[in-house]
Amino acid sequence: MKIEKGIPLPARIAKRVRVGPLPLKDLRVGDSILVECDISEIERVLHSVRVRLSRFKQLNQGFDFSSTKEKKGVRIWRV
């Protein structure tokens, strides 16, 4: 096997949105947080957040969340 350098990442990987750490365990029922982002990235950020919430719920019973798009980003509520 040969190691190659300078090969660009595929577009689907290179354009991934990275959402920083979310304080999901600290949220109480009714609390919310806003994940700020550019309006051009809002759909990808929303998808990324929903995947993160789904994984978090699988590992932590008793947590449920709702999320939606807003003008400045994506808002997450603990419900």
Steps between C-alpha positions, in 0.01 A plus 500: 500500500634842405448820702389788277507869583306795358182311412203734570205382710174424319261797502248325729769462769680830446178701543386333824373733766662468838286598795702559816423346836137532608407517873217248457537340846471843665166584337186471714154445353397828334858631459637576155827586329574671170765359266595807298598460134488672163164489324666319207597208728181474704364184333827312548533622860142393574571153362825476699324609821217250450746214449686606816173516699395157376830344606487676838146372566605142420776516762310700764152382591253761621614773262285629215563802280338712233684719249411758238655757268509867601640810333833478684542123513346185642319494836486188716251450785494226758142373522 
